[in-house]
Amino acid sequence: MAKPRDEMLTIPQVIEEIGVPRATFYRWRQCRKGPKAIKLPNGAVRIRRSELERWIATLEEAA
């Protein structure tokens, strides 16, 4: 059976899912505290669903 593709989320999708203001998310990215992102050749930024889940898990462990 084929492995399902890892969904690529836009920043607005990630912000909506984790429930933080856009400015907060960009500040986290600037401080390198947010999830790892991929910058596409057209300049768009995407975050893999697996990376978002991994990042959230590290926050749970630290709490």
N, C-alpha and C positions, 0 to 999 in steps of 0.2 A: 504494500500500500504506500502511496506517495506521501511524503511528509508535508503537512500544511505549511503554506508560506507564512513567514513572520510579518504581520501587518505593519505597515509604515504609517505612523500617525503624524498629522500636522501639529504645529504648535497650538492652534486653537482647540484641536481635539484633546490634546494633553491637558491644557489649562482647564477645559470643561470637566475632564475626568477627575483631576485632582482637586479642583475647586479653589484655585488661587487666582489673584489678579494677574493680569498680563505683565505688569511692571515687576511684580515679585518674581515671576518665572524668569524674566530676562535678567534680573539682578542675580538670581541663582546661577544662571548660565554664565554671566560675566565673572562671578566668583568661583566658577567651576564646581558648584555644589549641586547642580541639577543633573538629570540623566544625560548620558552621552548621546550626541546627536550626529546626524549625517548631513553634510551640506552637498546638495546635488549640483551638477554643472550649471544649472539655470539659477542658482543662488537660493533655491528653496531649501528649507531645513526640515528634516524628518527625524522622528524618533521611533525606533523599533519597539513594538509592544513588549517583547521580551526584555529589552533594556529598561523600559519604564517599570515593569514588574520587579526586575532585579533591584533597581534603585529604591523602590518603595520597600522592598524586603530589608535592605540595609538600614533604612530609617527605622523600621520596626525593631531590628536587632539593637540599634543604638538607644532606643527609648527606655 
